Amino acid sequence: MEKYPYLNEAVANVLKERREALAMSKRKLSELAMIERAYITGLENGKWNVTLNVFFFLSEALEIAPEKFIELVRNEIEQLKNERVHNQ
């Protein structure tokens, strides 16, 4: 299966931005979300795909509704697409 364009990068950007806005360390996020810190690092680096299960745990830990998280990711995807088009 092909990867959805810009999805991993968008999740990475939104995840890191939200975590930093809450002044939360990766270690603290991993504890709250019950996810290995290495997995969070992989997500923030755009290396790994986020599962729906992890997505909900992250939403709760980051104090954001899942639908708002999805909206932020969708907006980030559009922004990344536009940046790439303008940089070509």
C-alpha positions in Angstrom: 0.0 0.0 0.0 1.2 3.4 -0.9 1.7 6.1 1.8 -0.7 9.1 1.8 1.4 12.1 0.6 2.8 14.3 3.4 0.9 12.4 6.2 3.9 11.3 8.3 5.5 14.7 7.9 2.2 16.5 8.9 1.7 14.2 11.9 5.3 14.8 12.9 4.9 18.6 12.7 1.6 18.8 14.6 2.7 16.3 17.2 5.9 18.1 18.0 4.3 21.6 17.9 1.5 20.6 20.3 3.9 18.8 22.6 6.2 21.8 22.7 3.3 24.2 23.2 2.4 22.3 26.4 6.1 22.4 27.4 6.0 18.6 27.6 9.0 16.4 27.2 9.0 13.2 25.0 9.4 11.2 28.2 6.3 12.8 29.8 4.3 12.3 26.6 5.3 8.7 26.5 4.2 8.2 30.1 0.9 9.9 29.6 0.1 8.2 26.3 1.5 4.8 27.4 3.7 4.7 24.3 7.5 4.0 24.1 9.5 7.2 23.9 11.4 5.8 20.8 8.0 5.5 19.0 7.3 9.1 19.8 10.7 10.1 18.5 10.0 8.1 15.3 6.7 9.8 14.8 8.2 13.2 15.3 10.9 12.4 12.8 8.3 11.3 10.3 9.8 7.8 10.2 6.9 5.8 11.5 3.2 5.7 10.8 0.7 6.5 13.5 -1.9 3.8 14.3 -5.5 4.8 15.1 -4.9 3.3 18.6 -1.8 5.5 19.2 -3.6 8.5 17.7 -6.3 8.4 20.4 -3.7 7.9 23.2 -1.7 10.9 21.9 -4.9 13.0 21.6 -5.7 12.4 25.2 -2.2 13.0 26.4 -1.9 16.2 24.4 -5.3 17.4 25.7 -6.8 17.8 22.3 -9.9 16.2 20.8 -9.2 13.6 18.2 -11.2 15.4 15.6 -9.2 18.6 16.2 -6.0 16.7 15.9 -7.1 15.3 12.6 -8.1 18.8 11.4 -4.7 20.2 12.4 -3.0 17.3 10.5 -5.2 17.9 7.4 -4.4 21.6 7.5 -0.7 20.8 7.8 -0.9 18.4 4.8 -2.4 21.2 2.7 0.3 23.7 3.8 3.0 21.2 2.9 1.5 20.5 -0.5 1.3 24.3 -1.2 4.9 24.8 -0.1 6.1 22.1 -2.4 4.2 23.4 -5.3 5.5 26.9 -4.8 9.1 25.6 -4.4 9.1 23.8 -7.7 
